[in-house]
Amino acid sequence: MESTQLVIIGAGPAGLSAGIYTARAGIDTLILGCAPKIAGDYDIDNYFGFPETISGKELMERGRKQAERFGAAMRCERVVGVHHGDNGRFIVKTEKNEIETCGVVLATGVSRIRPGISNLDDFDGKGVSYCVSCDGFFYRNKPVMVVGEGVFAANQALELTQYTPDVAVCAQGKELTMGEDFQAKLREADIPILPGKVERLEGDNGLERVVFDNGSSHDVHGLFVAMGEASSLDFAFSLGVERKGVFLVADQEQKTNIDGIFAAGDCVGNFLQISVAVGEGAKAARSAIKHVKNVCKKAEAE
């Protein structure tokens, strides 16, 4: 298993800003994330210090080069899970690796992808879940389904086989974005990818079945939502980070309620601007630096 002192999840303004500060302070820093949405052909003309308009792509490229100049490692790997490890450490699982780390900065933005199921909220906590590691135990040997089209959904489905052999995936009518390798893993685990789109949920005392848009149904006692890529909110569920709606709760130093987990940028729900994300990334870095120096380096010396 790979090991590093700090993992930053997200390569947007908050994540890159945090990485600049932590790497410059001598912290072994790994930034995981591909190009964020802002790194496109967006014109930005209200960012401090740029009297001329700059594109989001150019601004993010400058941030990446600056983080790399100070020694931050950067990889375009999708993170599919973050879990508690031993001795206060954390395990970050990507589509390719598992990484042990002392601290994590969550800076993936906020996901607003919904599966488009009409009465989803009616079954929240009554069959609908967003965290396999939290709730998979409650569905031992029961039929379950994961809704999602990508690596995140595939990983959640595979994780569910620890609890039940009756697992299915529904991509909600979307084109699959998981690679052939993950599709092969699903086939090997006898996990079918069902066609169609779940339209509504049914059940008298909790979830009992899903109904597709063509009128057919499938018996399901647990429905795990894993649309798109895993977000800070998804990691918060498995870590026990306090949430407020779709946002994470962090204090003025970007600390969450879990020691060693920090959050910055759009995922904490403040003024959703690049300048704010950059500042919050810097604050998260300062807190992470102190945590690593006081906890991780002490443990490494023992």
N, C-alpha and C positions, 0 to 999 in steps of 0.2 A: 504493500500500500504506500502510495506517495504521501509525503508529509511536508507541510509548510507552516510558518507561524501565523499567517493571516490570509484568509480567502475573501476577496471582494466579488460579490455576484452582481454583475451588471457593468457594462462598459459604456454607460452614458455619462452625462456631466457629473452626477454625484459619485459614481464609481471611479471615474478617472481622477477626479479631484482628490478623493480619499487615497487613491493609489499613489498620487504624486507626493502627498504628505508622508504616508507610511514608509514608502520606499526611501525617501530622502532622509528619514529618521533611522534608517538602517534595519527596518523590519522586513523580513523575508516575505514578500507580498506576491500573491498570485491573483490576477484579475481574470475572471471567467465571464465571457459574454461576447456575442457577435455584434455587428453594427446595429445600434439602436435606431428607432424610427427617425429620430432627429438627424441622423447622419445621412440625410437624403438631400434633395435639391430644394431645401427650405431656405428662404431668405431671412436672415436675422439682422435687424438694424437697430435693436434696442439693447445690445449687450455692451456693458461698460468697456471703454477703451478701444472701440472699433467705430470711428466716425464714418467709415465706409460700410456698406452692407457686406456681410460674410455669409456664406452658405453653411448650413448645418453640417454638411459633409466635411468642409474644410476645418471648421471649428473642432469637430471631434477628432479629426486626423491630427491637428496640432496638440490636442490633449493627450492622445495616445503616444505621440512621439515624446512629449514631455515626461510622461509616466515611465516610459521605457528608458529615457535618458538617466533617470534616477535609479534604475535597476528593477523596476516592477516587471514581473513576467506576465505575459498576456496570452490567453488562448481562446480561440473561438470554439468553445465547447458548451453545449447546452446542459445546464444543471437540472437533474430530474428529482433530486431529493437532498434534504439536509436533516441529519439526525444527531441526537446526543451520543457522544462516545464515552470513553472511560476517562476518569480523572479530570472532569470538567472540559474535555475537548469535544470536538464535533467531527462528524464524518460527512463530507460533501461528496455526493455521488453524481457523476456526470454520465453522459452517454458512452464515455470511453474509459473513465477511471474512477477510483475512489481515493479521496484525499483526506488525511487527518489534519486537523488544524486547531489552533488554540482559540481563534476568534473568527467571527464572520461579520462582514458588513453587507447588509441586504440593500441593494440599490438597483433593483430590476424594474422600477416604475410600478405602475398599477395596472392590473389586468381587468378589463371590463367585458371580457368575452363571456357571454351567457349561452347556454345550450339551446335556448329557444323552446323550452318545455313550458307549456301554458301554466300549469299549477305546481311548478317545482318547489316554490317556497312553502306550499301547504304540507310538504313531506320532509322539510328540513328537520333533521333530528329524528325523523320517523321512517328512515330508510334512505334518505339522501345524505351523502357525506362528501367531504372534500379532502379526506385524509385517510389513506389506507392504514398507515402505521398507528393512527389514533383509533380507528373503528373497525378495522378488518376482523379483529377478534370476535366481534359480536355477530359475525355472519359465518361462523364455522359450519361447513358442510351445507350451506344454503346457496341458492342461485343468486349471483351478483352480476352486475354489468358496469362497465366503465364507458362513459361517453367522452369521446375525444378522438382526434385524428393524428396526433403526433407521437413523438418519442415519450413524452410525459405520460400519455394515456397508456402506451404499451408497457412502460415500466410499472405503472400502477396495477395493470392487469396481471403482470407476471408476479408482482409482490403479493397479490391476492391469493395466488395458488398455495401460499403458506397456510391459508386458512380454509380454503374450499376448492374442490376440483371443478366446480360448476361456475366458470367465468366466461363472460362474453364481452366483446367490444362493439360499440356502435359509433361510427364517425359522424353521426348527425348530418348525413348527406354531403359532408365535405370531402374533398380530395385528400387522400392519405398523404401526410408529410413525413411519416416515419419511414426510414430506409428499409430496404429489402432484408437487411440483417435482423432488424427487430420484427419484421413480418414473419421471418423464418422462425424466430424464437417463439412467437405466438403459436405458429403451427405446431412446433415441437411440443408445446405445452397444451395442445388441444384446445386453444382459445380461438373461437371463431370471430371473424369480423362481420357483423350483421349488416346487411344493406338497409337503406331507408333512414328515416329520421323519427326519433321518439317525439310524439306530439303531446302526450299527457300521461300522467301517472294515476294508478288506481289502487285502492285497498281500503278496507274498513278499519282495521286496527294496525295501521302502518302500511308500508308499501308491499304490494302483492304482485303487481304486474305493470309492465309498460305497454302503452298502445302506440303503434306506429302510424305514420301519416296515411298509410294505405288501409288502415282499419284492423290489421292483424295485431296480435299481442304476444308477449313473451313473459313468462313467469320470472319475476325478479323480486328478491327481498331487500337487496341493497344496491343502490345506484351511486356510483362514485364519479363526480364531475372532474374532468381533467382536460378541458378544452385548451387548444393552443399549446404554448410552452408554459412550464412551471413558473409561477410568479412569486414575489415576496410573500403574498398572502398565503399561497400554498405551503411555503416553507414555514410560515408562522404557525399553521395548524399543527404540523408535526413537531415543532419545537416548543409549543406552548406559549408563543409570544402573544401578548395582549393585542387585541384588534378592536377597531371601531369602524364597523361597516366593512368597506373594502380596503381600509387603510390600517397601517400598523401604528401602535402607540409608542412614541419615543419622547424622552424628556429633552430639556434644553441642550444636553450634551449628546443627543442622538442615541442614548442608551435605551434599550428595551427592558422589559421586566426580567429577561433572561441574561444572566451575567455572561459576558463574552459575545453577545449578539447585539449588533448596532444597526440602525436603519437610517437611510437618508434619501432625499429626493422625493419624487412624486409619490412613492409608496407610503409616505407618512402624511400625505394629504394637506400640506400647507399650500402656499401660493405656488401654483404649478408653473414656475418659470425657471429657465436655465440658470440664471444668476442665483436663485434661491437654492437650487440643487447643488451648485458648486460650493456655496457656503456651508450647506448641511454636510456635504461630503468632507469638507475640511474639519468640521466639528466632530464628525464620526471618526475621522482619522486620529484626531487628538485623543479621543477616548480609547480607541483601539490600541494606539501606541502605549498608553499608560497600562492598559490591561495586559498586553503582551509582555511588556518589560517587567511588570510586577508578578505575573503569574507564569507565563510560558518560559521565560528565560530562567526563572527560579527553578522550575521543574527540570529544565534541561541541565542545570548545574548540579542537580542532586544525583 
